[in-house]
Amino acid sequence: MDATVNPYSGDEGTAAPRSRMSGLLRATQVLDRLVVEGKATSAYDLAKAIGAPVSTIYGVVDALVQAGLLERDDAGAVWFGSRMYHYGLAYGRNVDLLREARVEMRKLAGELGETVQLCARHDGVVVIQDMAEASRNLRVSSRIGAQVPLNWSVSGRFFLAHLPQHEQMELFRQYAVPSATGRAPMDAKIFVALSDEARRLGYATQLSGADEGIACVAAPIMNASGICEMTISIIMPELRVRESLDRFADAARAACARVEARVGWRPFGPLGLPAKRSEKASPALAGKTETPAAQYEVVG
């Protein structure tokens, strides 16, 4: 049973470390639940939604109100307080999307040993914003600033996916360019289908697009409105992605989720982990035939 502890009490010696941690975790559950509710909520309703003892949540809510992190309205419901607002402002002044994405890019390259790119859209092209090269002897590389048409890059599937299909098709017809190898999709309906599939899965793959034997796995960094602002792409020899597609896809999605959480586009779940989106990822596309996009350079 959870102890009712004021996590903001200055008397460190009166509560066991486990009780202090329990109170702190309950406090984060309350705050996270308020984000989900989106409006002032009673302590009773918070307790029921969290699945915690009502008496425990009443105590935690009282502590948060006393600390100025929550405020009560006339009906007794609570919402974020002025102190929380000031914390948010201070945090926001020091958050930068590209900086946070670079942290994950370098971390991912170090963990996987593969080349990792950050890609963004500029009108009808996909541009490499930054890149961390692989540590392996056999690695795939490109150059920062390289750009290719949207329909040539696996990342391009994410940048239009939030739009209605007729708008996607209109932009596709405006920007699509035939590739030298003929492998980039030139049919708007095929491209829209690939984009919809990528958005549903939370990642997209490309095998032997520009060069035989080169593969890419990309995942989107989406803002609070569900629009892809940037992608994290892992570039590697095709043989390695065939052996561990699930691993690379999961790693790319997790890295993007951490970036989204850091910049405030995705709420945090228990223990500070990014909360999952409402859409569930489908099984990986291992062995599934798709239309790969060719590229001038290896741009994820």
N, C-alpha and C positions, 0 to 999 in steps of 0.2 A: 504494500500500500504506500502511496506517495505521501511524504511528509509535507505539511503546509509550511513553506519556508519563504521568507521575504528575500529574494535574491539580491536585493539592493541594500540589505542591512550592513552596517559598518562593522558589526561584531562578528568577525570571522571565526572566533573560537567557540561560539555557541552552537554551531551546526556542524555535523559531520560532513566531510567532503562529498560523500555520496548524496546526502540530502541537498546540499547546495547545488550540485550538478542536476539533480532531479528537478529542483525548482527552476533552474535556468532553462532546462529543456522544455518544461511546461510553459514557461514564459514565451519561448520561441514558437511553441505550438499555438499559443493564443494569438500572437502577432501574425503568424502565417495564415491562421484561419480567418482573421479579419481581412487580410488581403483577398482571400477567396470569396468571402461574403460580399465585400465591396460596399458595406454600409455599417452603421452602428448596430451592434449586436449585444444581447444580454449575456451575462456570464453563464446563465443556465443553458442557453442555446449553444454557446461556445463549448461548454463541457460535453453536451450531447453529441455535437459534431466531431469533437476530438476523441470522444470515447474515454474520457477521464472522469474521476469522481467529482461531483459537483462542488463539494466542500473544498477540494484542492484548487479547482479553478477559481472559485470565489476568492480564496486567499491570494492566488497569483495575480488576479485582476486588481484586487485592492492594492497590492504592492506596486503594480505598474501604474495605477492611478496616482498613488502617493509620489512616485518618482517622476511624474509628469509625462510618461511615455504614452499613457492613455488618458482620455477625458470622458466623463459621464455626461449624458444629456439628461433632460428633465424626467425621462421615462426610465432612467437607470441603465440604458444601453451604453456601451463604450465604443470609442473610436480613437484613432491615433491622436496623440496630444501634441502640443507645440514643441516639446523637446524633441520628439521624433522628427518633426519637420526640420528643425535646425540640424539634426544629425544627417538627414537626407541631403540638405543643401551642402553641408561640409563634404560629404562623400561625393556628391555630384560634381563639385569643383575639381576633383582629382581623378575623375574617371574619363578615359579616352578609349573608344572602341578599338582603334588600330593598336594601341599600346597593349590592351588586354588580350587581343587576338594574337599579337606577337608572342606574348608569354606562353600561350597554349601551343602556338606553332613550334616554338623551340623545344618545349617540353615533349611534344609529340614526336618530333624528329629524333630527340634523344632516346625516347623509349622504344621507338620502332626501328630506328636506324635507317629510315627512308627519307627521301626529299619531301618536304611539306611546303605548300604554297598558300598564301592568302590571296584570294581573287575577288575583284569587284567589277561591277558593270559600269561602263561609260557609254551611254547611248546604245549603239548596236554592237559593241565589242566587250569582251571580257579581258581585264587587265590584271597582271600579276602585281599586287601591292607590295609583297615582301616574300622572301623564301628562305628556308633553312635547309641546307644541303644534307644529304644522307652521309652517314659515317661509314657505310659499307664500301668496299673496293669497287663493286659493280653498282653504280648509282646513276640516276637520271637527273639531269640538271637543265636549267633554262636561265633566263635573265630577268631581273626585276624590270618591269615596265613593258615586257612583251605583251602583245595583245592579238586576239583572234576574234572573228565574228562569233556572235552568240551561238549559232547553230553548230559551230565547230568544237565547242568546249562542253564537257560534261557539267561544269558549273553553270553554264548558260541555261540549263534546264530549270534552275531554281529562281532566276531573276525575273521571270515573267509568270511564274506559277500562281501568283496571288491574283492575277487579273482574270476577268471573265474570258471564256474561250475565244469569243469573237475578237477581243482586243489582243489576245496572244497571237492569233492568226494574222491579224493586221500588221502587228509589229514584226512578226516573223517574215512575212512577205516583203516588208520594207528593208530588213537588215540581212536576211539570209543570203549567203554567197556560196556557190559551188566550190567544193574543195578539190585540190589537185588529185587526190586519190579517189574521189567520188563517193567517199563513205559518210560524209556529213549529211544529215537528213535535209532534204529539200522539200519534203511534203509537210505542209503546216499541220495537218492532222496527226502525222506520226510524231512530230516534235511536241505537240500539245499532249499527246498520250504519254510520251516519255517524261514530260514535265510533271504531269499529274501523278505518274507512278513514283517519281523521285520525291515529290512532296509527301505522298502517302507513306513511303518507306522511311523518309528522313535521311536518305543518302542516295547516291547514284554512282554507277560504275561505267567505265569505258575500257574496252580491251582492244589493243592493237589499233589505236586510232590514227595517230600521225606516223608512227613507226611500228613495224612488226615487233611484237613481244613487249610493248610498253603498255602499262595499265595505270588507271587513275581511279581513286575512290574519293568522292567529295560529299560534304555535308554542309547545310546552310546555317548561317548565323542570322536568325530572324528577329526583327524588332517586335515591340509589344503588339503591333497591328498584324503580325504574321507576314511581313514583307522581308524578303531576303536582302540583307544589307551587304553581306560578304560571304564567301565560302572558305572552308578549310579543305584543301585537297592534298591527298597523299599520292605521290608519283613513284612508281616502282616497276621492275621487270614483271611481266605478266605471270611468270611462273609462281612468283611469291604470292600474288593476290589470289591465284587459283587455290593455293594451299590454305590460305587463311583469310578468306573474304569476310567472314563474320567478325573476326578480330579487328580488321582494319575499319570496317563499317562502324562497329561499336565504338572504337577509339575516336573516330572522326566525329560521330554524333555526341559523344561525351564531352569532347573538347569544345564543341560549339555550344553545348548546354552550359558549360562553365563560363564561357564568355558572356552569354546572354544573361546569366545570373549576376555576373559581376557588374554589368552596366545597367541592371535593373529591369531587363526585359523578361525575365523569368523568375518567379518566386523561388525561394529556397525551401527545400523539404527538410525532413528530420536530420539533425546533426550537421546542418549547413550544406547538405548536398542539394544540387539543383533539382527542383520538382520536375516530374515527368509531364510532358504535354498530354492533352486529352487523347490525341490520336496515337494508337498503338502501331509500332513498327511491324511490318509484315516480315515473313521469313526472307532470308537473303536470296539474291538472284543467282546463286551458284548454278552454273551450267545453263542458264537461260539465254536464249539468243536475243540480241538486241542490235540496234543500229548504232555502231560506234561513230564518233565524230572525229574527222581528221583535223590536223592542226599544222600550222606553219612551224610553230615551236611547241614544246610540251607545256601547255597551259592547262591547268586543271579546271 
